[in-house]
Amino acid sequence: MKPSAPALLKTVKGQRVALTGLGAHQVYRYLNRRTAGVGVHGVWFTSGSVIKGGSKKLKEKFEKDRKAAGMDNNDSDTLEARKAWAKEWSEKNIPLTKKAIAMRQKISKLGGHSLVFDPKKDVTEADIQGGFASDATGLAAARAVGYAVKKDLIEARKKILGDEERSHYLKITASEQKEEEERVQKVLRNFREQGYLVVKMQELAKYNVSTGYTYKNYAYLRSQPLSGPLTSQLQAIGAAKLAPLLNLKNEQLSALTPMFRLYKIDKKNKKKGIEELKLQGNYHSIENNSLESIGRSGRLGLKSFTWTYDGKYLSTADKMIRGDLTLYGDSLTVFDEKIHDDLLVPQSGDWYAQVGWAPPPNNAGGLFSKEEISALRNSLITLWMGFKIPQFTFKQDGTFELNLTFRSAIMQALNNVDIFGPTNAKEELLNVSSAFRSKVMGSFTKFLEKREKSLKNGKYGVASSAQASLGLGPVAKGGSSAKIKAIDTKAFNTFKSETLSRAGIQPGQLSRAQNLIDTFMKRKEVKGDLDYAWQLSDRMHHLIERKRSNKVFRRILEDIENKKRKFYVTTTASEFDKFYKDFGPLDTTPDTTQKEYEATKKKNPPPPSVPKKPTGAPGSIPKTEVKTSLKGIKPDEISVAFVYFGDIIESVFSNTAYQVPDKEKINFILSTLAYRDYFIEGNQGMKSVMTQIPIVDVPISVNYFTKWFHDEYIVKVSERVTLDEFLNKALKTLLLPAMGPDNFRASFKNHAMSPHQFSWTADKKANQPPRGEINFDTLKGLVYQGSMSTRPISYVVYSSWVYTKDEKVKSSKGSIHTSKVDYITLHLAKDQGLLKDVTFSRVNDPHWEADKIRNDKITSNFEKVRIPYHCEVKMIGNNLFFPGTRFEVFPTIPGSRSRDIANSLGLGGTYIAQSITNRIESEAGFTTEFSGMNETMAGSEEKKKSKSKTASKSKNKKLRRQGK
């Protein structure tokens, strides 16, 4: 077994192996080369390294800054401090050489390392030693870095010494040259593998269906109507189910009671079940189907509940919710009851509220139709809430108000599962210990990081308890060691006694946490010095998290392999090369300079943006044979290992099943990825065909997945990754880029992919969550089955839609982005319905107004002042609107002429809902207010049709005149 890069880099001999003949000091010195050198006595420059006149100014700045920092002495006891200050000054003021910048950029593109380059910061030898992964990719990356640096050093030496004999370590051997060439080819091959799979994905998707394998941890669709993004279709379906609410009569509205019920799930005692926080006054009990009086003494009462959707789009509407809950009470003794007391502790449990209109008991004597009762039930939503620190307001009579601000989400269950979490009871015990250690060391690292920044900024000790108690002023890095030591002692003790508690360490665990820190400070690499502690703690914290990430990655692939869901396709080298000659990604690297390119562009404008036609016939690709092993592979064949995207998600769910005792709480549905294909067999023209592929059936190269996971979760340290975060990232940064222009057919050069997410809460009594393959009709039936039980279930649907450039422009105008269904329509001047008031405000565009007024071709006065209007809408409370919901408003004053005039002025039309605020108040009841951003002015469609008819008539007349 080959030694790892971190192990080799610990010794000089090992560094020569890991860095292709170089030492770590040579690599970091090369990466830190700057245009000037700085020492304790001044600045010196290499010939031609700075612009004319720059040397003098820079030297003057150095002397000025050195004097201001008190570093202009020659005392021997301040030598180390002066060196440290000179190094820091160099990093901030002297730019890197072009060679160093170029090399840093090259290394940044490599995988297998976690090096982070900052132009204002030098790379240290410790960074090099701890910056490479412990697996094979780390050693390959280290050798690639060594090779690149050595090659540049050889070229630089050649310029100075010509072809003179060079020392042994500055020679590139034949084996090193071959190794680098193979590495480059492997990177290229891995990059192209995904493209090869995606072009064959429809064929490979059919193979996945033919295996008869069923994903059991979630539901999925293999087809959907292609009339628009699935989220828009589902929103329209849900809106249609709630449409009866829009026309409720006044006597019906007066029979309704706002519903607000608050529940808590105890995190520590999950067997306890769900507990309701019962409030003062009357509330409607769904289960008892009657009005139940709770009384006014000894309980909290509801004054107001407000929730506002912060998101601007449907994809974020269910996640970005903020609000306020205000309760009132007549005595603090109410907090003797534990559930009331738990309100004051944000981490006491999972809280959720059910809000909307409570359907009247016994149908209010037949006042409502079945459709209206169904719409009332469907309109209820469940909000999962994370309370912040409460605030009290007391009145003279001893009564009080308790205000709780919160962040909320409709879909919470996916956020409670950590893909890095335990998979069984034993691991949970180990994870508790590991998580505790990680939490303590993470807090300590933050403390040391803050100290380091304060020292660099010259503000260490400012406004701190250390300064107050010791009377010390601010200290900078390299300043008085006695002052720094005194502040360190006080700050370190404060961290152990106070900061750890604020970081969430419980009193019973505080001494254990303090012992962990003390043991760490006694290590031989630290020796009680906080400067050394800062360097080591950061590296150790990152190392622990990377080990966890590697473990999760191995679990996912092992689970897939154990289920025999890893597949292979093979091709010959000649077929592979031919395939990429015909279908491969375009080479976008220009052969000319930017200046030459711009000049050529002016003389020869680029052709229209159309997909590149492949040189090979689409139907000429040989039929793909899928294998489950590499047995019998021929010597001249190339194999591509792959898994399906559905298998990756299935494996993640299997590995996190232990964290979800109630699997029905997590219900997500993977739909399809819709896209335009220019190369479907038999399509001879350049027109595209709208098609789709099930997300679960998209093939993903194992090498491509490995690189993605490494880049996202090993290089980037992650302490916790929720299931929701993983699913969204997998869609956005794994699936969609896999289908992107670098990997897919040339046609995708003109596409932009967009993931979509839509979620809602349903009643467990009405629906059992589906698993496995479902059809679109089943999905339609699940939407908006409003929850009225104490155990609601939530759904989230993931899908994706692909726009061409032209469609993206149209989508901003609403012609493509939404499905072809009716929008919610609001009418003014009606004696029924939820709409209370609409205020129109002109869109501020003075240039447009002036141009229209000056245009002599516009003869109608109405047309001259016609301009879009935004609107502010006030309604009786409802849950019909989310950010991004499209709706129509018409000021329908009686008479068709009034409607025509409103259209002519631009009043009304299609709008996009934004800034939606809902309130349930003890006095005002349930209200909803939001803004509407104008998307299409009223009458626009009629004008287009009129212009089209006029143009058609004109064309016919012209043809008749020409005798055609």
Secondary structure, 3 states (H helix, E strand, C coil): CCCCHHHHCCCHHHHHHHCCCCCHHHHHHHHCCECEEECCCCEEECCCCCCCCHHHHHHHHHHHHHHHCCCCCCCHHHHHHHHHHHHHHHHHHCCECHHHHHHHHHHHCCCCECCCCCCCCCCCHHHHHHCECCCHHHHHHHHHHHHHHHHHHHHHHHHHHCCCCCCHHHCCCHHHHHHHHHHHHHHHHHHHHHHHHHHCHHHHHHHHHHCCCCCCCCEECCCCCCCCCHHHHHHHHHHHHHHHHHHCCHHHHCCCEEEEEEEEEECCCHHHCEEEECCCCEEEECCCCEEEECCCCCCCEEEEEEEEECCCCHHHHCCCEEEEEEEEECCHHHHHCHHHHHHHCHHHEEEEEEEEEECCCCHHHHCCCHHHHHHHHHCCEEEEEEECCCEEEECCCCCEEEEEEEEEECCCHHHHCECCCCCCHHHHHHHHHHHHHHHHHHHHHHHHHHHHHHHHCCCECCCCHHHHHHCCCCECCCCCHHHHHHHHHHHHHHHHHHHHHHCCCCHHHHHHHHHHHHHHHCCCCCCCCHHHHHHHHHHHHHHHHHHHHHHHHHHHHHHHHHCCCCEEEEEEHHHHHHHHHHHCCCCCCCCCCHHHHHHHHHHCCCCCCCCCCCCCCHHHCCCCCEECCCCCCCCCEEEEEEEEHHHHHHHHHHHCHHHCCCHHHEEEEEEEEEEEECCCCCCCCCCCEEEEEEHHHCEEEHHHHHHHHHHHHHHCCCCCCEHHHHHHHHHHHHHHHHCCCCCCCHHHHHEEEEEEEEEEEECCCCCCCCCEECCHHHHHHHCCCCCCCCCCEEEEEEEEEEEEHHHHHHHCCCCCCCCCCCCEEEECCCCCCCEEEEEEEECCCHHHHHHHHHCCCCCCHHHHHCCCEEEEEEEECCCCCCCCCEEEEECCCCCHHHHHHHHHHCCCEEEEEEEEEEEEECCCEEEEEEEEEEEEECCHHHHHHHHHHHHHHHHHHHHHHCCC
